[in-house]
């Protein structure tokens, strides 16, 4: 039978945490899975910890403050020990009963990742509008073939996380990043339930951060391995413009135009130096990129406590 680690970031969900744990436990035991439940408390202040620490079985990770959903998810993923890792929201809008379908689709199609698609969302009009707008832009910029990147209900093979680092609001783009690296990504429709307790953590700041991270994923896809291709290309373009400007300067010089009265020499110097600087920056970024891939094991969060029952 499958061995799965279920990771749920939790932030001020005292009214949901026990019921979510019960639903996950019932689903896993009904399907005879070997499983672990990992809740990552992202700095809750509403008493979530007092409830969750007494649940069993559980691995409860407390972060020292609110670092964000991506950091919480990363902390849980790094503690996961089983072959499959399922991520799920802590607000109970994702349905644990969809976990068997995720596993079945993953195994029957020889995939590395299966992402949930909340085709019939039970959210507010504003949340639906911003989410659909973000998904539309993502299809244009990233074109990863996923309908609903914001759905936290996903399943991954554990090896997916051996070569990626999470930061910012990148959790929603994990399938896109993995697809860039050659992993096989699929998608199925999942149930989505209305929030019945607690308050939503969704706001315009997360939308802006998500858009910025979307641009980051696009850049990572195109130029992360060779940033020289971008900066160097722009640098060469400026150098060529500087060369054309230089030709105009030479023509004016032989025509007897006073260089002190002409803007062409200054423009030539500006374009040439800018081009050289961009090209040099590309070379430096290229070397830093190589160094990044060979080193770094830093984290953007700090764990306060881990409780296992």
C-alpha positions as CSV (number, residue, x, y, z in Angstrom):
1,X,0.0,0.0,0.0
2,X,1.1,3.6,-0.6
3,X,3.2,5.4,2.0
4,X,2.3,9.1,2.3
5,X,3.2,12.2,4.2
6,X,0.4,14.7,4.5
7,X,1.7,18.3,5.0
8,X,-0.7,21.1,6.0
9,X,0.4,24.7,6.8
10,X,-1.6,26.0,9.6
11,X,-2.1,29.6,10.7
12,X,-4.8,30.6,13.2
13,X,-7.0,27.6,12.5
14,X,-8.1,26.6,16.0
15,X,-11.6,25.8,14.8
16,X,-10.4,23.7,11.9
17,X,-7.3,21.9,13.0
18,X,-8.9,19.0,14.9
19,X,-11.6,18.3,12.3
20,X,-9.0,18.4,9.5
21,X,-6.8,15.9,11.4
22,X,-9.8,13.6,11.8
23,X,-10.7,13.7,8.1
24,X,-7.1,13.0,7.0
25,X,-6.8,10.2,9.6
26,X,-10.1,8.5,8.5
27,X,-9.2,8.7,4.8
28,X,-5.7,7.2,5.3
29,X,-7.0,4.4,7.6
30,X,-9.9,3.6,5.4
31,X,-7.5,3.1,2.5
32,X,-4.9,1.3,4.7
33,X,-2.2,3.7,3.9
34,X,1.1,3.9,5.8
35,X,1.0,7.6,6.7
36,X,2.1,10.5,8.8
37,X,0.3,13.8,9.3
38,X,2.5,16.9,9.5
39,X,1.0,20.2,10.6
40,X,3.2,23.3,10.3
41,X,2.1,26.1,12.6
42,X,3.1,29.3,10.9
43,X,3.1,31.5,14.0
44,X,-0.5,31.0,15.1
45,X,-1.7,33.2,18.0
46,X,-5.3,32.0,18.5
47,X,-4.7,28.8,20.5
48,X,-4.2,26.5,17.5
49,X,-1.1,25.0,19.2
50,X,-3.0,24.0,22.4
51,X,-5.5,22.0,20.4
52,X,-3.1,20.5,17.8
53,X,-0.4,19.3,20.2
54,X,-2.8,16.7,21.7
55,X,-3.8,15.2,18.4
56,X,-2.4,11.8,17.4
57,X,-0.8,10.6,15.2
58,X,0.9,13.9,14.3
59,X,4.2,15.7,13.8
60,X,3.5,19.3,14.7
61,X,6.1,21.8,13.7
62,X,5.9,25.3,15.2
63,X,7.7,28.2,13.4
64,X,8.9,31.1,15.6
65,X,6.7,33.6,13.8
66,X,4.6,33.9,10.7
67,X,6.9,33.3,7.8
68,X,4.2,32.7,5.1
69,X,2.6,29.6,3.5
70,X,5.5,28.7,1.3
71,X,8.0,28.6,4.2
72,X,5.6,26.6,6.3
73,X,5.1,24.1,3.4
74,X,8.8,23.9,2.9
75,X,9.4,23.1,6.6
76,X,6.8,20.3,6.5
77,X,8.1,18.9,3.2
78,X,11.7,18.7,4.7
79,X,10.3,16.7,7.6
80,X,8.4,14.2,5.4
81,X,9.7,10.7,5.3
82,X,7.5,8.8,3.0
83,X,7.5,8.1,-0.8
84,X,4.6,10.4,-1.6
85,X,4.0,13.9,-0.2
86,X,0.5,15.4,-0.2
87,X,0.1,19.1,0.5
88,X,-3.3,20.4,1.7
89,X,-4.6,23.7,3.1
90,X,-5.4,24.0,6.8
91,X,-8.8,25.7,6.3
92,X,-10.7,22.5,5.3
93,X,-11.7,23.8,1.9
94,X,-9.6,21.0,0.4
95,X,-11.2,17.6,0.8
96,X,-9.0,14.8,2.1
97,X,-11.3,12.3,0.4
98,X,-9.6,13.4,-2.9
99,X,-6.2,12.0,-1.7
100,X,-6.9,8.4,-3.1
101,X,-7.8,9.9,-6.5
102,X,-4.5,11.9,-6.5
103,X,-2.6,8.7,-5.7
104,X,-4.4,6.7,-8.3
105,X,-3.9,9.3,-11.1
106,X,-0.2,9.6,-10.1
107,X,0.5,5.9,-10.2
108,X,-1.7,4.9,-13.2
109,X,-0.2,7.6,-15.4
110,X,3.5,7.3,-14.2
111,X,3.5,11.0,-13.1
112,X,5.7,12.8,-10.6
113,X,3.2,15.4,-9.6
114,X,-0.6,15.7,-9.7
115,X,-2.2,19.1,-9.0
116,X,-5.8,19.6,-7.9
117,X,-8.1,21.7,-10.0
118,X,-10.9,23.4,-8.1
119,X,-13.2,23.7,-11.1
120,X,-16.2,24.5,-8.9
121,X,-14.8,26.8,-6.3
122,X,-16.7,27.8,-3.2
123,X,-15.1,31.2,-2.7
124,X,-16.1,34.8,-2.6
125,X,-16.6,36.6,-6.0
126,X,-13.5,38.8,-5.4
127,X,-11.3,35.8,-4.6
128,X,-12.6,33.9,-7.7
129,X,-12.0,37.0,-9.9
130,X,-8.4,37.6,-8.7
131,X,-7.6,33.9,-8.9
132,X,-8.9,33.5,-12.4
133,X,-7.0,36.7,-13.5
134,X,-3.8,35.3,-12.0
135,X,-4.3,31.9,-13.7
136,X,-4.9,33.7,-17.0
137,X,-1.7,35.7,-16.7
138,X,0.2,32.5,-15.6
139,X,-1.0,30.6,-18.7
140,X,0.4,33.5,-20.9
141,X,3.7,33.9,-19.0
142,X,4.6,30.4,-17.8
143,X,2.3,28.2,-19.9
144,X,2.6,25.2,-17.6
145,X,-0.7,23.6,-18.7
146,X,-2.2,23.8,-15.1
147,X,-5.7,25.3,-14.7
148,X,-5.4,26.0,-11.0
149,X,-1.9,26.6,-9.7
150,X,-3.3,28.1,-6.5
151,X,-4.9,24.8,-5.3
152,X,-2.8,23.5,-2.4
153,X,-4.1,20.0,-2.7
154,X,-1.3,18.2,-4.7
155,X,0.7,15.0,-4.5
156,X,4.4,14.8,-5.2
157,X,7.0,12.0,-5.3
158,X,9.5,12.8,-2.6
159,X,12.4,13.0,-5.0
160,X,10.7,16.1,-6.6
161,X,12.0,18.2,-3.7
162,X,15.6,17.1,-3.9
163,X,16.6,19.7,-6.4
164,X,14.3,22.8,-5.7
165,X,14.2,25.5,-3.0
166,X,11.0,27.3,-2.0
167,X,10.7,31.0,-1.1
168,X,8.3,33.9,-1.4
169,X,4.9,32.7,-2.7
170,X,6.5,30.0,-4.8
171,X,4.4,27.1,-3.4
172,X,1.8,27.6,-6.1
173,X,4.3,27.3,-8.8
174,X,6.0,24.1,-7.7
175,X,4.5,22.1,-10.6
176,X,5.7,24.7,-13.1
177,X,9.2,24.6,-11.6
178,X,9.3,20.8,-11.6
179,X,8.1,20.7,-15.2
180,X,11.0,23.0,-16.2
181,X,13.3,20.4,-14.6
182,X,11.8,17.6,-16.6
183,X,9.4,16.1,-14.1
184,X,6.0,14.7,-15.3
185,X,3.1,16.8,-14.1
186,X,-0.7,16.0,-14.3
187,X,-3.9,17.4,-13.0
188,X,-7.3,16.2,-11.9
189,X,-10.5,17.9,-10.7
190,X,-11.0,17.9,-6.9
191,X,-13.8,18.9,-4.5
192,X,-13.7,22.3,-3.1
193,X,-15.7,23.2,0.0
194,X,-16.8,26.6,1.5
195,X,-14.9,27.8,4.5
196,X,-17.1,27.1,7.6
197,X,-14.8,28.3,10.4
198,X,-12.0,30.8,10.8
199,X,-11.0,33.7,8.6
200,X,-9.4,33.7,5.2
201,X,-5.8,34.7,5.0
202,X,-6.1,35.7,1.3
203,X,-5.4,39.4,0.5
204,X,-4.2,41.7,-2.2
205,X,-0.6,41.5,-0.9
206,X,-0.5,37.8,-1.6
207,X,-1.7,38.5,-5.2
208,X,1.1,41.0,-5.8
209,X,3.7,38.7,-4.3
210,X,2.4,35.8,-6.4
211,X,2.6,37.9,-9.6
212,X,6.2,38.8,-8.8
213,X,7.1,35.2,-8.2
214,X,5.4,34.3,-11.5
215,X,7.9,36.6,-13.2
216,X,10.7,35.0,-11.2
217,X,9.6,31.6,-12.5
218,X,9.5,32.8,-16.0
219,X,13.0,34.2,-15.7
220,X,14.2,31.1,-14.0
221,X,12.8,29.0,-16.9
222,X,14.4,31.2,-19.5
223,X,17.7,32.5,-18.0
224,X,18.5,31.0,-14.6
225,X,21.1,28.6,-15.9
226,X,22.6,31.2,-18.3
227,X,21.7,34.8,-17.2
228,X,24.4,35.9,-19.6
229,X,22.0,35.1,-22.4
230,X,19.7,37.9,-21.1
231,X,22.0,40.5,-19.7
232,X,24.7,39.8,-22.3
233,X,22.2,40.1,-25.1
234,X,20.9,43.4,-23.9
235,X,24.6,44.6,-23.4
236,X,25.5,43.7,-26.9
237,X,22.4,45.6,-28.2
238,X,23.6,48.7,-26.3
239,X,27.1,48.3,-27.6
240,X,25.8,48.1,-31.2
241,X,23.8,51.3,-30.6
242,X,26.9,52.9,-29.2
243,X,28.8,51.8,-32.3
244,X,26.2,53.4,-34.6
245,X,26.3,56.6,-32.4
246,X,30.1,56.5,-32.8
247,X,29.8,56.4,-36.5
248,X,27.5,59.4,-36.4
249,X,30.1,61.2,-34.2
250,X,32.9,60.4,-36.7
251,X,30.8,61.7,-39.6
252,X,30.2,64.9,-37.8
253,X,33.9,65.3,-36.9
254,X,34.9,65.1,-40.6
255,X,32.2,67.5,-41.5
256,X,33.8,70.0,-39.2
257,X,31.2,70.0,-36.5
258,X,32.5,71.0,-33.1
259,X,32.4,68.1,-30.7
260,X,31.7,70.4,-27.8
261,X,28.4,71.4,-29.5
262,X,27.3,67.8,-30.4
263,X,25.5,65.3,-28.2
264,X,26.7,62.3,-30.2
265,X,30.0,61.8,-28.3
266,X,28.2,61.7,-24.9
267,X,25.6,59.4,-26.3
268,X,28.2,57.1,-27.7
269,X,30.1,56.9,-24.4
270,X,26.8,56.3,-22.5
271,X,25.6,53.5,-24.7
272,X,29.0,51.9,-25.0
273,X,29.7,51.9,-21.2
274,X,26.1,50.7,-20.4
275,X,26.5,47.8,-22.8
276,X,29.9,46.8,-21.4
277,X,28.4,47.1,-17.8
278,X,25.4,44.9,-18.7
279,X,27.6,42.3,-20.4
280,X,30.0,42.2,-17.5
281,X,27.0,41.9,-15.1
282,X,25.8,39.0,-17.1
283,X,29.2,37.3,-16.8
284,X,29.1,37.8,-13.0
285,X,25.5,36.6,-12.7
286,X,26.5,33.5,-14.8
287,X,29.3,32.7,-12.4
288,X,27.0,33.3,-9.4
289,X,24.3,31.0,-10.9
290,X,26.8,28.2,-11.3
291,X,28.0,28.8,-7.7
292,X,24.3,28.7,-6.5
293,X,23.7,25.3,-8.0
294,X,26.8,23.9,-6.4
295,X,26.3,25.3,-2.9
296,X,23.6,26.8,-0.6
297,X,21.4,25.0,1.8
298,X,19.9,28.0,3.6
299,X,16.3,28.3,4.8
300,X,14.1,31.4,5.1
301,X,12.4,30.3,8.3
302,X,13.3,29.2,11.9
303,X,11.7,26.2,13.6
304,X,10.8,26.7,17.3
305,X,9.6,23.3,18.2
306,X,8.6,19.9,16.8
307,X,6.0,17.8,18.7
308,X,5.4,14.1,17.8
309,X,2.6,12.0,19.1
